[in-house]
Amino acid sequence: MTEQKSQSQQLEFFEIPSPCIGVCESGPRGFCKGCYRSRDERLYWLKVDDATKRKIISACARRKKAVLMRARKQQQKGLGESIRQFTLFDDPPSSE
């Protein structure tokens, strides 16, 4: 455990790049649809320290995962049983 902790405290030689991907549009919850940062996180990115930038990037990853999960659930809910993969041994669906 101490080895893991010492590795995470390595010196950082490079600045942490912005997670911006050029899709600068706010979503329904106020987060950017491209990088998932809040308005304040985007506004103060250049002024915060590296530890805060890492926390912001981690929060962005969680937000992106949550958005993708909601979209996946919505898609599955919308599809329901209407699209079902048939095997060669199933009877073909009737076209009534």
N, C-alpha and C positions, 0 to 999 in steps of 0.2 A: 504494500500500500504506500509506503514512503517513497518507493521508486516511482510509482505512478504520479504522486504529488510533485516530486522533484522535476519530472518531465513536463508537467503542466506549467511549471514556473520558469520555463526556459526564457531566455532573452528573445525579445521580438526585434528583428532587424528591419522588417518591412511593415509599412503601415497597412492597416486593414482596409481593403477596398470597399467601396460602397456596394451594396447588393442591388443597386438600381440596374434594371435591364432595359430602360427606355420606354416602358409602358406606364406613363405617368397619368393615371386616371384613378380617382377615388371610387371605391366600391360602396355598397350600401352601409357598411359599418364604419366607414371613414378611413379604411386602410387602402394603401395603393394596390391596385390590381396586379401590378408587375412585381414589386418587391415585398409587399405586405407590411410596409412600415407605416406608422401613424404620421400625421402631419408634423407633429413636433419632432419625431424621430428623423424625418427627412430634413426639417428645417435646421436642427442643431447637430447634424451628423459631423460636420467639420470641427465642432467645438467640444465634443465629448471625448473622453479618454478611451483607450483601447479596451479596457475591461467593460466599459459600458457598451462599446460597439459590439463586442462579443455577445453580450446579453441581448442586444437588439437583434442581432442575426439569429440567435437561438429563438427568440420570440417570433421572428418572422417565419422561421421553419415550422414552428408549432401552428401558427396561423394558417400557413399554406396547407399543412396537413389537414387541419380542421375544415378548410374550405373544400378541399378535394374530397374529403369523406362526406360532407354534406351533399356535394354534387353527385357523388356516386350513389348515395342513398336515394336522392331525388330521382336519379335516372332509373334505379332499380324499382322504385315505387311506381314510376310512370310506365315502365315496361310491363311489370307484373308477369302474368303468364302468357301474354300475347306473343312473345318471341321465345320459342322453345326449340332447342336443338334436337333434331330427330336423328335416330340411328338408322342404320340400314334395316333393322328388324322391326321398326315401328310401322304401323299403318300410316300411309300418307294422310295429311289433313284433308278433310272434305272441303270443297270449295262451294259452299252453299250460299 
